[in-house]
Amino acid sequence: MQIGANLAEFWGKIFRLPGTDRIALFAAGAGAGLAVAFNAPMTGAVFVLEELVRRFDIRIAIAALGASCSAIAVASLLIGQEPDFKVATLPDPGFWTGPIFALLGILAGLAGVAYNRLIIKTCALFDGLTRWRPEVRALFIGALVGTIAWFAPHMVGGGDIITQQALVGGIGLTALPLIFAVRFLLGPLSYAAGTPGGLFAPILALGDWPGIRTTVPTVRC
């Protein structure tokens, strides 16, 4: 995302575009970088409007969506279109599948709200610890996460391996809630350290394998 934004800013200066055009180009570059990173063109455009310009601007929205779609098209030509995860063919859904999906959607929405609130409260808690320097907070939280990673490496990380294992039935249903709970707490806790980082990757990793996805991007500036 930062690479895309900086490239857009660079070309805006090269062609000596006016201020409004450079802002639109800057936002489109950031959205394109985010879209390619997560293969989600709509997310790139929504992120631009929600977090960068913080208003709905038709001109910027069209530029961001166009840049995101074209960036994904180019990336597909370079790296292919292989899926990130391999999923076996699923049987045809039965009668009770609809209500189960509806219940899952409700749980996903509630989990998303709880996750956002936990992030806000955790950040407020650590920001209130004025006696602790940012370096000390980061050291404490990093040591805690590192200890968990030492004894249970599958609890941390990008989550790709554990997601694939969950999709093919390599993880029992009893273990999934525990792993989900630990990662649910580690995300806001790591974010509260105040060190450079974001929430997109933790949110996606948290949402992929348990069947719950929260798609509202949250970025701390």
Protein Blocks (a to p, Z undefined) as FASTA:
>chain_A
ZZmmmmmmmmmmmnopafklmmmmmmmmmmmmmmmmnopaklmmmmmmmmmnopacfklm
mmmmmmmmmmmmmmmmmnopadfbdcdddddddfklmmmmmmmmmmmmmmmmmmmmmmmm
mmmmmmmmmmbcfklmmmmmmmmmmmmmmmmmmlgcjhlmmmmmmmnopacfklmmmmmm
mmmmmmmmmmmnopacdfklmmmmmmmmnopacfbdcddZZ
